[in-house]
Amino acid sequence: MSLQVEKLEKNMAKLTVEVSAEDLEKAIEKSYQKQKKQISIPGFRKGKVPRQMVEKMYGKEVFYEDAANELIPDAYDKALEECEEDIVSSPRIEVTQIEAGKPFIFTATVALKPEVKLGEYKGVKIEKIDREVTEEDVMAQINKERDHNARNITVEDRPVKDGDMTVIDFEGFVDGVAFEGGKGENYPLTIGSGAFIPGFEEQLVGAEIGKEVEVKVTFPEEYQAEELQGKEAVFKCTVKEIKEKELPELDDEFASEVSEFETLEEYKEDIRKNLAEKKAKDADTARENEAVQAAVAASEMEIPAPMLETQQRQMVDEFAQRITMQGMSMEQYMQFTGATYEKLVEQVKPQAEERIKSRLVLEAIAKAEKIEATEADYEEELKTMADVYQMEVDKVKELMGEKEKKNILLDLAVRKAAAFVAENAVEE
């Protein structure tokens, strides 16, 4: 195999890969052997037709496509190993020569990692990040716990108010005619949840149990049912049941029931401590993100389109893996949401571009500042990976080749570069 690299505009390159005529002949023969059992020609038993006869009847090209598909993956992988350029996209393959007795030649058009012109990255200015835990923060956390432990009490002596959990019957009419899908019985609705069309729930406030009320709304212009878009409708509603939440008293008894502490003050102090730790961690993350964004904004680079597209598809594939782990297939997700693979790819484009830029800038900063990961850093990362995958460290180490180790060390250097930018940022 031989390789020629031609640099193109906009951080693109064309790799011309040549495979020997002998290897092409082997691939053609392999294709013939694989297909001959299905080939039937009068005068020959099935599976016994000589290759020369098949090529005479159907043309020498009959096995070329299969042979090319056999050769390209391995030849391209070898070209990647030989190529000194940093390739950052999937290849666009084009066969330029395939003929028995001659070398097999194909080209792979790829994107190259763009150079980064760093701007200011030391002392970038970021907004001051609040790390203080207030009494309101503590009470908000406590009230979440109270809400979680609340009892639902049936109410019969008052009309509906905001926040109530109701059960309703309803039927909708447009121009006096009931429309499909506009009727429901024993429907659970929490007032203020925003589950219904804007304006619907607010008009149920004040409704009494068993008495019909009319709710007038206008469907949104982009409502899912096209025939109802922008239409005015009247819903005849009857509230059948009202329940309200009864929050537990905020006292020592409540604290002892929901925590390991005997008094409310001890419980509050523990919440304050946990919130302080979380807020500090969130602030550090926010500081780093904002500092890196500032460094990216000050830098210049030209991202080749195939590199961006490769990142977009990778992100959609990662999303597919996550929802599969949650028990839903990608096909089901698309069916429920009306999304398509192409729409998802386009949707993640801004995030993909941001991810690429951040990575490139941090790699450039690591290089400029001579930031590197140590062997100790690598060993610590393997321990973390072993914990995540519940494996022995030695087993994880066995799975790591030189390429994987190199990638991990670069990832760790990038993390250090991000921390470096954050440490040197100035809060205003």
Secondary structure as a PSIPRED ss2 file (coil, helix, strand):
# PSIPRED VFORMAT (PSIPRED V4.0)

   1 M C   1.000  0.000  0.000
   2 S E   0.000  0.000  1.000
   3 L E   0.000  0.000  1.000
   4 Q E   0.000  0.000  1.000
   5 V E   0.000  0.000  1.000
   6 E E   0.000  0.000  1.000
   7 K E   0.000  0.000  1.000
   8 L E   0.000  0.000  1.000
   9 E C   1.000  0.000  0.000
  10 K C   1.000  0.000  0.000
  11 N C   1.000  0.000  0.000
  12 M E   0.000  0.000  1.000
  13 A E   0.000  0.000  1.000
  14 K E   0.000  0.000  1.000
  15 L E   0.000  0.000  1.000
  16 T E   0.000  0.000  1.000
  17 V E   0.000  0.000  1.000
  18 E E   0.000  0.000  1.000
  19 V E   0.000  0.000  1.000
  20 S C   1.000  0.000  0.000
  21 A H   0.000  1.000  0.000
  22 E H   0.000  1.000  0.000
  23 D H   0.000  1.000  0.000
  24 L H   0.000  1.000  0.000
  25 E H   0.000  1.000  0.000
  26 K H   0.000  1.000  0.000
  27 A H   0.000  1.000  0.000
  28 I H   0.000  1.000  0.000
  29 E H   0.000  1.000  0.000
  30 K H   0.000  1.000  0.000
  31 S H   0.000  1.000  0.000
  32 Y H   0.000  1.000  0.000
  33 Q H   0.000  1.000  0.000
  34 K H   0.000  1.000  0.000
  35 Q H   0.000  1.000  0.000
  36 K H   0.000  1.000  0.000
  37 K H   0.000  1.000  0.000
  38 Q H   0.000  1.000  0.000
  39 I C   1.000  0.000  0.000
  40 S C   1.000  0.000  0.000
  41 I C   1.000  0.000  0.000
  42 P C   1.000  0.000  0.000
  43 G C   1.000  0.000  0.000
  44 F C   1.000  0.000  0.000
  45 R C   1.000  0.000  0.000
  46 K C   1.000  0.000  0.000
  47 G C   1.000  0.000  0.000
  48 K C   1.000  0.000  0.000
  49 V C   1.000  0.000  0.000
  50 P C   1.000  0.000  0.000
  51 R H   0.000  1.000  0.000
  52 Q H   0.000  1.000  0.000
  53 M H   0.000  1.000  0.000
  54 V H   0.000  1.000  0.000
  55 E H   0.000  1.000  0.000
  56 K H   0.000  1.000  0.000
  57 M H   0.000  1.000  0.000
  58 Y H   0.000  1.000  0.000
  59 G C   1.000  0.000  0.000
  60 K H   0.000  1.000  0.000
  61 E H   0.000  1.000  0.000
  62 V H   0.000  1.000  0.000
  63 F H   0.000  1.000  0.000
  64 Y H   0.000  1.000  0.000
  65 E H   0.000  1.000  0.000
  66 D H   0.000  1.000  0.000
  67 A H   0.000  1.000  0.000
  68 A H   0.000  1.000  0.000
  69 N H   0.000  1.000  0.000
  70 E H   0.000  1.000  0.000
  71 L H   0.000  1.000  0.000
  72 I H   0.000  1.000  0.000
  73 P H   0.000  1.000  0.000
  74 D H   0.000  1.000  0.000
  75 A H   0.000  1.000  0.000
  76 Y H   0.000  1.000  0.000
  77 D H   0.000  1.000  0.000
  78 K H   0.000  1.000  0.000
  79 A H   0.000  1.000  0.000
  80 L H   0.000  1.000  0.000
  81 E H   0.000  1.000  0.000
  82 E H   0.000  1.000  0.000
  83 C C   1.000  0.000  0.000
  84 E C   1.000  0.000  0.000
  85 E C   1.000  0.000  0.000
  86 D C   1.000  0.000  0.000
  87 I E   0.000  0.000  1.000
  88 V C   1.000  0.000  0.000
  89 S C   1.000  0.000  0.000
  90 S C   1.000  0.000  0.000
  91 P C   1.000  0.000  0.000
  92 R E   0.000  0.000  1.000
  93 I E   0.000  0.000  1.000
  94 E E   0.000  0.000  1.000
  95 V E   0.000  0.000  1.000
  96 T E   0.000  0.000  1.000
  97 Q E   0.000  0.000  1.000
  98 I C   1.000  0.000  0.000
  99 E C   1.000  0.000  0.000
 100 A C   1.000  0.000  0.000
 101 G C   1.000  0.000  0.000
 102 K C   1.000  0.000  0.000
 103 P C   1.000  0.000  0.000
 104 F E   0.000  0.000  1.000
 105 I E   0.000  0.000  1.000
 106 F E   0.000  0.000  1.000
 107 T E   0.000  0.000  1.000
 108 A E   0.000  0.000  1.000
 109 T E   0.000  0.000  1.000
 110 V E   0.000  0.000  1.000
 111 A E   0.000  0.000  1.000
 112 L E   0.000  0.000  1.000
 113 K C   1.000  0.000  0.000
 114 P C   1.000  0.000  0.000
 115 E C   1.000  0.000  0.000
 116 V C   1.000  0.000  0.000
 117 K E   0.000  0.000  1.000
 118 L C   1.000  0.000  0.000
 119 G C   1.000  0.000  0.000
 120 E C   1.000  0.000  0.000
 121 Y C   1.000  0.000  0.000
 122 K C   1.000  0.000  0.000
 123 G C   1.000  0.000  0.000
 124 V C   1.000  0.000  0.000
 125 K E   0.000  0.000  1.000
 126 I E   0.000  0.000  1.000
 127 E C   1.000  0.000  0.000
 128 K C   1.000  0.000  0.000
 129 I C   1.000  0.000  0.000
 130 D C   1.000  0.000  0.000
 131 R C   1.000  0.000  0.000
 132 E C   1.000  0.000  0.000
 133 V C   1.000  0.000  0.000
 134 T C   1.000  0.000  0.000
 135 E H   0.000  1.000  0.000
 136 E H   0.000  1.000  0.000
 137 D H   0.000  1.000  0.000
 138 V H   0.000  1.000  0.000
 139 M H   0.000  1.000  0.000
 140 A H   0.000  1.000  0.000
 141 Q H   0.000  1.000  0.000
 142 I H   0.000  1.000  0.000
 143 N H   0.000  1.000  0.000
 144 K H   0.000  1.000  0.000
 145 E H   0.000  1.000  0.000
 146 R H   0.000  1.000  0.000
 147 D H   0.000  1.000  0.000
 148 H H   0.000  1.000  0.000
 149 N C   1.000  0.000  0.000
 150 A C   1.000  0.000  0.000
 151 R E   0.000  0.000  1.000
 152 N E   0.000  0.000  1.000
 153 I E   0.000  0.000  1.000
 154 T E   0.000  0.000  1.000
 155 V E   0.000  0.000  1.000
 156 E C   1.000  0.000  0.000
 157 D C   1.000  0.000  0.000
 158 R C   1.000  0.000  0.000
 159 P C   1.000  0.000  0.000
 160 V C   1.000  0.000  0.000
 161 K C   1.000  0.000  0.000
 162 D C   1.000  0.000  0.000
 163 G C   1.000  0.000  0.000
 164 D C   1.000  0.000  0.000
 165 M E   0.000  0.000  1.000
 166 T E   0.000  0.000  1.000
 167 V E   0.000  0.000  1.000
 168 I E   0.000  0.000  1.000
 169 D E   0.000  0.000  1.000
 170 F E   0.000  0.000  1.000
 171 E E   0.000  0.000  1.000
 172 G E   0.000  0.000  1.000
 173 F E   0.000  0.000  1.000
 174 V E   0.000  0.000  1.000
 175 D C   1.000  0.000  0.000
 176 G C   1.000  0.000  0.000
 177 V E   0.000  0.000  1.000
 178 A E   0.000  0.000  1.000
 179 F E   0.000  0.000  1.000
 180 E E   0.000  0.000  1.000
 181 G E   0.000  0.000  1.000
 182 G E   0.000  0.000  1.000
 183 K E   0.000  0.000  1.000
 184 G E   0.000  0.000  1.000
 185 E E   0.000  0.000  1.000
 186 N E   0.000  0.000  1.000
 187 Y E   0.000  0.000  1.000
 188 P E   0.000  0.000  1.000
 189 L E   0.000  0.000  1.000
 190 T E   0.000  0.000  1.000
 191 I C   1.000  0.000  0.000
 192 G C   1.000  0.000  0.000
 193 S C   1.000  0.000  0.000
 194 G C   1.000  0.000  0.000
 195 A C   1.000  0.000  0.000
 196 F C   1.000  0.000  0.000
 197 I C   1.000  0.000  0.000
 198 P C   1.000  0.000  0.000
 199 G C   1.000  0.000  0.000
 200 F C   1.000  0.000  0.000
 201 E H   0.000  1.000  0.000
 202 E H   0.000  1.000  0.000
 203 Q H   0.000  1.000  0.000
 204 L H   0.000  1.000  0.000
 205 V C   1.000  0.000  0.000
 206 G C   1.000  0.000  0.000
 207 A C   1.000  0.000  0.000
 208 E C   1.000  0.000  0.000
 209 I E   0.000  0.000  1.000
 210 G C   1.000  0.000  0.000
 211 K C   1.000  0.000  0.000
 212 E E   0.000  0.000  1.000
 213 V E   0.000  0.000  1.000
 214 E E   0.000  0.000  1.000
 215 V E   0.000  0.000  1.000
 216 K E   0.000  0.000  1.000
 217 V E   0.000  0.000  1.000
 218 T E   0.000  0.000  1.000
 219 F C   1.000  0.000  0.000
 220 P C   1.000  0.000  0.000
 221 E C   1.000  0.000  0.000
 222 E C   1.000  0.000  0.000
 223 Y C   1.000  0.000  0.000
 224 Q C   1.000  0.000  0.000
 225 A C   1.000  0.000  0.000
 226 E H   0.000  1.000  0.000
 227 E H   0.000  1.000  0.000
 228 L H   0.000  1.000  0.000
 229 Q C   1.000  0.000  0.000
 230 G C   1.000  0.000  0.000
 231 K C   1.000  0.000  0.000
 232 E E   0.000  0.000  1.000
 233 A E   0.000  0.000  1.000
 234 V E   0.000  0.000  1.000
 235 F E   0.000  0.000  1.000
 236 K E   0.000  0.000  1.000
 237 C E   0.000  0.000  1.000
 238 T E   0.000  0.000  1.000
 239 V E   0.000  0.000  1.000
 240 K E   0.000  0.000  1.000
 241 E E   0.000  0.000  1.000
 242 I E   0.000  0.000  1.000
 243 K E   0.000  0.000  1.000
 244 E E   0.000  0.000  1.000
 245 K E   0.000  0.000  1.000
 246 E E   0.000  0.000  1.000
 247 L C   1.000  0.000  0.000
 248 P C   1.000  0.000  0.000
 249 E C   1.000  0.000  0.000
 250 L C   1.000  0.000  0.000
 251 D C   1.000  0.000  0.000
 252 D H   0.000  1.000  0.000
 253 E H   0.000  1.000  0.000
 254 F H   0.000  1.000  0.000
 255 A H   0.000  1.000  0.000
 256 S H   0.000  1.000  0.000
 257 E H   0.000  1.000  0.000
 258 V H   0.000  1.000  0.000
 259 S C   1.000  0.000  0.000
 260 E C   1.000  0.000  0.000
 261 F C   1.000  0.000  0.000
 262 E C   1.000  0.000  0.000
 263 T C   1.000  0.000  0.000
 264 L H   0.000  1.000  0.000
 265 E H   0.000  1.000  0.000
 266 E H   0.000  1.000  0.000
 267 Y H   0.000  1.000  0.000
 268 K H   0.000  1.000  0.000
 269 E H   0.000  1.000  0.000
 270 D H   0.000  1.000  0.000
 271 I H   0.000  1.000  0.000
 272 R H   0.000  1.000  0.000
 273 K H   0.000  1.000  0.000
 274 N H   0.000  1.000  0.000
 275 L H   0.000  1.000  0.000
 276 A H   0.000  1.000  0.000
 277 E H   0.000  1.000  0.000
 278 K H   0.000  1.000  0.000
 279 K H   0.000  1.000  0.000
 280 A H   0.000  1.000  0.000
 281 K H   0.000  1.000  0.000
 282 D H   0.000  1.000  0.000
 283 A H   0.000  1.000  0.000
 284 D H   0.000  1.000  0.000
 285 T H   0.000  1.000  0.000
 286 A H   0.000  1.000  0.000
 287 R H   0.000  1.000  0.000
 288 E H   0.000  1.000  0.000
 289 N H   0.000  1.000  0.000
 290 E H   0.000  1.000  0.000
 291 A H   0.000  1.000  0.000
 292 V H   0.000  1.000  0.000
 293 Q H   0.000  1.000  0.000
 294 A H   0.000  1.000  0.000
 295 A H   0.000  1.000  0.000
 296 V H   0.000  1.000  0.000
 297 A H   0.000  1.000  0.000
 298 A C   1.000  0.000  0.000
 299 S C   1.000  0.000  0.000
 300 E E   0.000  0.000  1.000
 301 M C   1.000  0.000  0.000
 302 E C   1.000  0.000  0.000
 303 I C   1.000  0.000  0.000
 304 P C   1.000  0.000  0.000
 305 A H   0.000  1.000  0.000
 306 P H   0.000  1.000  0.000
 307 M H   0.000  1.000  0.000
 308 L H   0.000  1.000  0.000
 309 E H   0.000  1.000  0.000
 310 T H   0.000  1.000  0.000
 311 Q H   0.000  1.000  0.000
 312 Q H   0.000  1.000  0.000
 313 R H   0.000  1.000  0.000
 314 Q H   0.000  1.000  0.000
 315 M H   0.000  1.000  0.000
 316 V H   0.000  1.000  0.000
 317 D H   0.000  1.000  0.000
 318 E H   0.000  1.000  0.000
 319 F H   0.000  1.000  0.000
 320 A H   0.000  1.000  0.000
 321 Q H   0.000  1.000  0.000
 322 R H   0.000  1.000  0.000
 323 I H   0.000  1.000  0.000
 324 T H   0.000  1.000  0.000
 325 M H   0.000  1.000  0.000
 326 Q C   1.000  0.000  0.000
 327 G C   1.000  0.000  0.000
 328 M C   1.000  0.000  0.000
 329 S C   1.000  0.000  0.000
 330 M H   0.000  1.000  0.000
 331 E H   0.000  1.000  0.000
 332 Q H   0.000  1.000  0.000
 333 Y H   0.000  1.000  0.000
 334 M H   0.000  1.000  0.000
 335 Q H   0.000  1.000  0.000
 336 F H   0.000  1.000  0.000
 337 T H   0.000  1.000  0.000
 338 G C   1.000  0.000  0.000
 339 A C   1.000  0.000  0.000
 340 T C   1.000  0.000  0.000
 341 Y H   0.000  1.000  0.000
 342 E H   0.000  1.000  0.000
 343 K H   0.000  1.000  0.000
 344 L H   0.000  1.000  0.000
 345 V H   0.000  1.000  0.000
 346 E H   0.000  1.000  0.000
 347 Q H   0.000  1.000  0.000
 348 V C   1.000  0.000  0.000
 349 K H   0.000  1.000  0.000
 350 P H   0.000  1.000  0.000
 351 Q H   0.000  1.000  0.000
 352 A H   0.000  1.000  0.000
 353 E H   0.000  1.000  0.000
 354 E H   0.000  1.000  0.000
 355 R H   0.000  1.000  0.000
 356 I H   0.000  1.000  0.000
 357 K H   0.000  1.000  0.000
 358 S H   0.000  1.000  0.000
 359 R H   0.000  1.000  0.000
 360 L H   0.000  1.000  0.000
 361 V H   0.000  1.000  0.000
 362 L H   0.000  1.000  0.000
 363 E H   0.000  1.000  0.000
 364 A H   0.000  1.000  0.000
 365 I H   0.000  1.000  0.000
 366 A H   0.000  1.000  0.000
 367 K H   0.000  1.000  0.000
 368 A H   0.000  1.000  0.000
 369 E C   1.000  0.000  0.000
 370 K C   1.000  0.000  0.000
 371 I C   1.000  0.000  0.000
 372 E C   1.000  0.000  0.000
 373 A C   1.000  0.000  0.000
 374 T C   1.000  0.000  0.000
 375 E H   0.000  1.000  0.000
 376 A H   0.000  1.000  0.000
 377 D H   0.000  1.000  0.000
 378 Y H   0.000  1.000  0.000
 379 E H   0.000  1.000  0.000
 380 E H   0.000  1.000  0.000
 381 E H   0.000  1.000  0.000
 382 L H   0.000  1.000  0.000
 383 K H   0.000  1.000  0.000
 384 T H   0.000  1.000  0.000
 385 M H   0.000  1.000  0.000
 386 A H   0.000  1.000  0.000
 387 D H   0.000  1.000  0.000
 388 V H   0.000  1.000  0.000
 389 Y H   0.000  1.000  0.000
 390 Q C   1.000  0.000  0.000
 391 M C   1.000  0.000  0.000
 392 E C   1.000  0.000  0.000
 393 V H   0.000  1.000  0.000
 394 D H   0.000  1.000  0.000
 395 K H   0.000  1.000  0.000
 396 V H   0.000  1.000  0.000
 397 K H   0.000  1.000  0.000
 398 E H   0.000  1.000  0.000
 399 L H   0.000  1.000  0.000
 400 M C   1.000  0.000  0.000
 401 G C   1.000  0.000  0.000
 402 E H   0.000  1.000  0.000
 403 K H   0.000  1.000  0.000
 404 E H   0.000  1.000  0.000
 405 K H   0.000  1.000  0.000
 406 K H   0.000  1.000  0.000
 407 N H   0.000  1.000  0.000
 408 I H   0.000  1.000  0.000
 409 L H   0.000  1.000  0.000
 410 L H   0.000  1.000  0.000
 411 D H   0.000  1.000  0.000
 412 L H   0.000  1.000  0.000
 413 A H   0.000  1.000  0.000
 414 V H   0.000  1.000  0.000
 415 R H   0.000  1.000  0.000
 416 K H   0.000  1.000  0.000
 417 A H   0.000  1.000  0.000
 418 A H   0.000  1.000  0.000
 419 A H   0.000  1.000  0.000
 420 F H   0.000  1.000  0.000
 421 V H   0.000  1.000  0.000
 422 A H   0.000  1.000  0.000
 423 E H   0.000  1.000  0.000
 424 N C   1.000  0.000  0.000
 425 A C   1.000  0.000  0.000
 426 V E   0.000  0.000  1.000
 427 E E   0.000  0.000  1.000
 428 E C   1.000  0.000  0.000
